[in-house]
Amino acid sequence: MQNCVFIQTNHKQYTGALVAQHALRRYSAHNDKFDIRIIDARDYSYFQAREGQNYLRDGVKRVWLNDDLQSFTLTRFMPPELMGFQGRAIVIDPDVFACADVWDLFSRDMDGKSILCRPRSGTKGIIDKCLATSVMLLDCSKLQDWKVEERFQRMFDFSFDYMDWICLKTEAQGTVGLFENEWNDFDKLTPATRMLHTTRRRTQPWKTGLPVDFRIAERFRLFPPAAWLMRARRHLFGEYGLMGSYKQHPDINQQHLFFGLLKECLANGTVTESFLREEMAVNHVRHDVFEVLERTPDLPPAPLHPLASTMTRAA
């Protein structure tokens, strides 16, 4: 098929990827026009082969860890190769959940661009002009230089910087266009949201109460001493030392969306109870997930937006 959504993931975020897959199908009236594939970083041996080795990230040498929460991020550049450099692809992170018909993004005029995405928020977007590659629409025929293994290996001889790659700074001028922020809505769920991205990792709804297992930035241009402290923490206490635990999500509507989708996954067999219990046992899913599911209201019938009727306000 000429159109495919790719959901990138690893072992730690596989539950999110399954829920994301369900959301895409739930909210689309054009399911016969596109495929969905999950890209699992575990399936690519060259990532595993570099375990524990130093690579270049934002000008700093970091250790490659396949067990990190976000070790999947470079798989977001695989779709053109996987599509044989033909057709269109949409790639999303495993913590991105459709609230509208993804075909509206697939079928839009790209105006000759190779890539459509949105800017990142915060200092990365404003100061560094970093683009958010967590959701992209790709014209695969125009991206024949996207050879992931080749670029990945160059990170380890320090000739290619991870952040330049992940921010699309290596793309030719004029080849990248922007779509509306609502197609990658960072931690904001409104009636205008097309895809919700729960990008604040510490409050991802399915992780509440678990020990933090993600790495944070170690380069802060506005306040360099913060970076020094983070590096000292890592060297003294380990990658996740003193990082604490995942917190409750502050927006009950976003929590209800995720767990409403997860309830439907259990009902249709996309996810099983035994799978969730296995994920709980290895700290990939919060340990009270079944209690949360019991008190989660059903979502409005598809293809209505999750906020189509009323918004729930947190107490």
C-alpha positions as CSV (number, residue, x, y, z in Angstrom):
1,M,0.0,0.0,0.0
2,Q,1.2,3.5,-0.8
3,N,0.3,5.0,2.6
4,C,1.5,3.7,6.0
5,V,1.6,4.9,9.5
6,F,4.7,3.8,11.4
7,I,4.6,3.7,15.2
8,Q,8.1,3.6,16.6
9,T,8.7,1.9,20.0
10,N,10.9,-0.3,22.2
11,H,10.2,-2.8,24.9
12,K,9.4,-0.1,27.5
13,Q,6.8,1.7,25.5
14,Y,5.1,-1.2,23.7
15,T,1.8,-0.8,25.5
16,G,1.6,2.8,24.4
17,A,2.3,1.7,20.8
18,L,-0.6,-0.7,20.8
19,V,-2.9,1.9,22.2
20,A,-1.7,4.4,19.6
21,Q,-2.4,1.8,16.9
22,H,-6.0,1.4,18.1
23,A,-6.6,5.2,18.3
24,L,-5.5,5.6,14.7
25,R,-8.1,3.0,13.5
26,R,-10.8,4.2,15.9
27,Y,-10.9,7.7,14.6
28,S,-10.4,7.1,10.9
29,A,-13.2,6.7,8.3
30,H,-10.6,5.7,5.7
31,N,-9.0,2.6,7.2
32,D,-8.9,0.9,3.8
33,K,-6.5,3.6,2.5
34,F,-3.5,3.1,4.8
35,D,-1.6,0.4,6.7
36,I,-0.2,0.6,10.2
37,R,3.2,-0.9,11.2
38,I,5.0,-0.9,14.6
39,I,8.7,-0.5,14.4
40,D,10.3,-2.2,17.4
41,A,13.9,-1.1,18.0
42,R,14.7,-4.6,19.3
43,D,14.4,-5.9,15.8
44,Y,17.6,-4.0,14.6
45,S,20.8,-5.6,15.8
46,Y,23.0,-2.7,15.1
47,F,21.4,-0.8,18.0
48,Q,22.1,-3.6,20.4
49,A,25.7,-3.9,19.1
50,R,26.5,-0.4,20.3
51,E,25.3,-0.9,23.9
52,G,27.5,1.0,26.4
53,Q,29.5,2.9,23.8
54,N,29.9,6.7,23.6
55,Y,28.2,8.7,20.9
56,L,27.8,12.4,20.1
57,R,24.6,14.1,21.4
58,D,24.3,17.8,21.4
59,G,28.0,18.3,21.5
60,V,28.4,16.0,24.5
61,K,29.5,12.4,24.6
62,R,26.8,10.1,26.0
63,V,26.6,6.3,26.5
64,W,24.2,4.5,24.2
65,L,21.7,2.5,26.3
66,N,19.1,0.2,24.7
67,D,17.3,-0.1,28.0
68,D,16.5,3.7,28.1
69,L,12.8,4.7,27.8
70,Q,13.5,6.5,24.5
71,S,16.0,4.2,22.8
72,F,13.6,3.9,19.9
73,T,13.9,7.5,18.7
74,L,16.2,7.0,15.7
75,T,13.7,4.4,14.2
76,R,11.5,7.4,13.3
77,F,13.8,7.8,10.2
78,M,13.3,4.3,9.0
79,P,10.0,4.6,7.1
80,P,11.4,5.7,3.7
81,E,13.7,2.7,3.6
82,L,10.9,0.4,4.8
83,M,8.6,1.8,2.1
84,G,11.2,1.2,-0.6
85,F,11.4,5.0,-1.0
86,Q,7.9,5.1,-2.4
87,G,4.6,6.5,-1.3
88,R,3.8,8.5,1.8
89,A,4.5,7.6,5.5
90,I,3.4,9.1,8.8
91,V,5.6,8.3,11.7
92,I,4.6,8.8,15.3
93,D,6.0,8.2,18.8
94,P,4.4,5.5,20.9
95,D,3.0,8.2,23.2
96,V,1.0,9.9,20.4
97,F,-2.7,9.2,20.3
98,A,-5.0,10.2,17.4
99,C,-8.1,12.1,18.2
100,A,-9.2,12.7,14.6
101,D,-8.9,11.1,11.2
102,V,-5.2,10.6,10.2
103,W,-6.3,10.5,6.6
104,D,-6.7,14.3,6.7
105,L,-3.0,14.5,7.2
106,F,-2.1,11.8,4.6
107,S,-4.1,13.4,1.9
108,R,-3.0,17.0,2.2
109,D,-0.9,18.9,-0.3
110,M,2.8,18.9,0.8
111,D,3.6,21.7,-1.6
112,G,6.7,19.9,-2.9
113,K,8.2,19.4,0.6
114,S,9.8,16.2,1.6
115,I,8.7,16.4,5.3
116,L,6.0,18.1,7.2
117,C,6.2,18.5,11.0
118,R,6.0,21.1,13.7
119,P,8.6,23.0,15.7
120,R,9.6,21.8,19.1
121,S,8.6,23.9,22.2
122,G,10.7,25.6,24.8
123,T,14.3,26.6,24.3
124,K,15.0,23.8,21.8
125,G,12.4,25.2,19.4
126,I,13.0,28.9,20.0
127,I,16.8,29.1,20.3
128,D,18.0,26.0,18.5
129,K,15.3,26.1,15.8
130,C,14.8,22.4,16.5
131,L,11.9,20.6,14.7
132,A,9.7,18.0,16.3
133,T,10.3,14.7,14.5
134,S,7.9,12.8,16.9
135,V,5.2,13.2,14.3
136,M,6.1,13.6,10.6
137,L,4.4,13.3,7.2
138,L,7.0,12.0,4.7
139,D,7.2,11.8,0.9
140,C,9.4,8.7,0.9
141,S,10.5,9.2,-2.7
142,K,12.3,12.4,-1.8
143,L,14.2,10.9,1.2
144,Q,16.5,8.4,-0.5
145,D,19.4,9.6,1.6
146,W,17.7,8.4,4.8
147,K,20.0,5.4,5.5
148,V,19.5,4.9,9.3
149,E,22.2,2.4,10.0
150,E,24.9,4.4,8.1
151,R,24.0,7.6,10.0
152,F,23.8,5.8,13.3
153,Q,27.3,4.4,13.0
154,R,28.7,7.8,12.3
155,M,27.5,9.0,15.7
156,F,30.0,6.7,17.3
157,D,33.0,8.2,15.5
158,F,31.7,11.6,16.6
159,S,31.3,12.9,13.0
160,F,27.5,13.1,13.2
161,D,25.5,14.6,16.1
162,Y,22.3,12.9,17.3
163,M,20.6,16.3,18.0
164,D,21.4,17.6,14.5
165,W,19.7,14.5,13.1
166,I,16.7,14.4,15.5
167,C,16.0,18.1,14.9
168,L,16.3,17.8,11.1
169,K,19.2,20.2,10.9
170,T,20.9,18.1,8.3
171,E,18.0,18.4,5.8
172,A,18.4,20.7,2.8
173,Q,16.9,24.1,3.0
174,G,13.4,24.4,1.7
175,T,12.6,20.6,2.0
176,V,10.8,20.8,5.3
177,G,7.4,22.4,5.8
178,L,5.2,22.9,8.8
179,F,1.7,21.5,9.7
180,E,-0.6,22.8,12.4
181,N,0.6,22.2,16.0
182,E,-2.6,20.2,16.6
183,W,-1.2,17.3,14.6
184,N,1.4,16.9,17.4
185,D,-0.3,18.6,20.4
186,F,2.2,18.6,23.2
187,D,0.4,17.7,26.4
188,K,-2.7,19.6,25.4
189,L,-6.1,18.1,24.7
190,T,-8.7,20.5,23.3
191,P,-11.5,20.1,20.8
192,A,-8.9,21.2,18.2
193,T,-6.4,18.5,19.0
194,R,-5.8,16.1,16.1
195,M,-3.1,14.0,17.8
196,L,-2.3,14.2,21.5
197,H,1.4,13.8,22.4
198,T,2.0,13.0,26.0
199,T,5.6,14.3,25.7
200,R,6.1,15.2,29.4
201,R,7.6,11.8,30.2
202,R,7.3,12.1,34.0
203,T,3.5,12.3,33.9
204,Q,2.7,9.8,31.2
205,P,-0.6,8.3,32.5
206,W,0.3,4.6,32.2
207,K,3.6,5.1,34.2
208,T,2.4,6.8,37.4
209,G,4.2,5.6,40.5
210,L,6.9,3.7,38.7
211,P,10.6,4.6,39.1
212,V,11.8,7.0,36.5
213,D,13.8,5.3,33.7
214,F,14.5,8.0,31.2
215,R,17.5,10.2,30.6
216,I,17.3,14.0,30.7
217,A,19.3,16.6,28.8
218,E,22.8,17.5,29.9
219,R,23.2,20.7,28.0
220,F,21.3,23.8,29.2
221,R,22.3,26.9,27.2
222,L,20.3,29.4,29.3
223,F,21.7,28.1,32.6
224,P,24.9,25.9,32.1
225,P,25.3,25.1,35.9
226,A,22.2,22.9,35.6
227,A,24.0,20.7,33.1
228,W,27.0,20.4,35.4
229,L,24.7,19.3,38.2
230,M,23.0,16.7,36.0
231,R,26.3,15.3,34.9
232,A,27.6,15.1,38.5
233,R,24.3,13.3,39.5
234,R,24.8,10.7,36.7
235,H,28.4,10.1,37.5
236,L,27.8,9.7,41.2
237,F,24.4,7.9,41.3
238,G,24.0,6.3,37.9
239,E,21.8,7.1,34.9
240,Y,18.5,7.3,36.9
241,G,19.9,7.9,40.3
242,L,17.9,10.5,42.4
243,M,15.3,10.8,39.6
244,G,12.4,9.7,41.7
245,S,9.2,8.3,40.3
246,Y,6.6,9.1,37.6
247,K,3.9,11.5,38.8
248,Q,0.1,11.7,38.4
249,H,-0.9,13.3,35.1
250,P,-2.3,16.8,35.9
251,D,-5.1,16.7,33.2
252,I,-7.8,14.1,33.9
253,N,-9.0,14.4,30.4
254,Q,-5.7,13.1,29.0
255,Q,-5.7,10.3,31.5
256,H,-9.3,9.4,30.5
257,L,-8.4,9.4,26.8
258,F,-5.5,6.9,27.3
259,F,-7.3,4.6,29.6
260,G,-10.5,4.8,27.6
261,L,-8.5,3.6,24.6
262,L,-6.8,0.9,26.7
263,K,-10.2,-0.3,27.8
264,E,-11.3,-0.7,24.2
265,C,-8.0,-2.5,23.4
266,L,-8.8,-5.1,26.2
267,A,-12.4,-5.5,24.9
268,N,-11.3,-6.1,21.3
269,G,-8.3,-8.3,22.1
270,T,-5.6,-5.9,20.9
271,V,-4.2,-6.1,24.5
272,T,-4.8,-8.9,26.9
273,E,-4.9,-9.0,30.7
274,S,-1.9,-11.4,30.8
275,F,0.1,-9.0,28.6
276,L,-0.7,-6.1,31.0
277,R,0.3,-8.1,34.0
278,E,3.6,-9.0,32.4
279,E,4.2,-5.3,31.6
280,M,3.4,-4.4,35.3
281,A,5.9,-7.0,36.5
282,V,8.7,-5.3,34.6
283,N,7.7,-1.8,35.5
284,H,6.5,-0.8,32.0
285,V,2.9,-0.1,33.2
286,R,1.7,1.3,36.5
287,H,0.8,-1.4,39.1
288,D,-2.8,-0.1,39.6
289,V,-3.7,-0.2,36.0
290,F,-6.8,-2.4,36.5
291,E,-8.2,-0.2,39.2
292,V,-7.7,2.8,37.0
293,L,-9.5,1.1,34.1
294,E,-12.5,0.3,36.4
295,R,-13.1,3.9,37.2
296,T,-12.4,5.3,33.7
297,P,-15.5,6.4,31.8
298,D,-16.2,5.1,28.3
299,L,-15.1,7.3,25.4
300,P,-17.8,8.9,23.1
301,P,-18.6,6.6,20.2
302,A,-16.1,6.7,17.3
303,P,-15.4,8.8,15.3
304,L,-16.3,11.5,17.8
305,H,-13.4,13.5,19.3
306,P,-12.9,12.5,23.0
307,L,-14.0,15.9,24.1
308,A,-16.9,16.1,21.7
309,S,-19.5,16.1,24.5
310,T,-18.1,17.5,27.7
311,M,-14.8,18.1,29.3
312,T,-14.1,16.7,32.7
313,R,-12.4,19.1,35.1
314,A,-9.9,17.9,37.6
315,A,-10.9,18.3,41.2
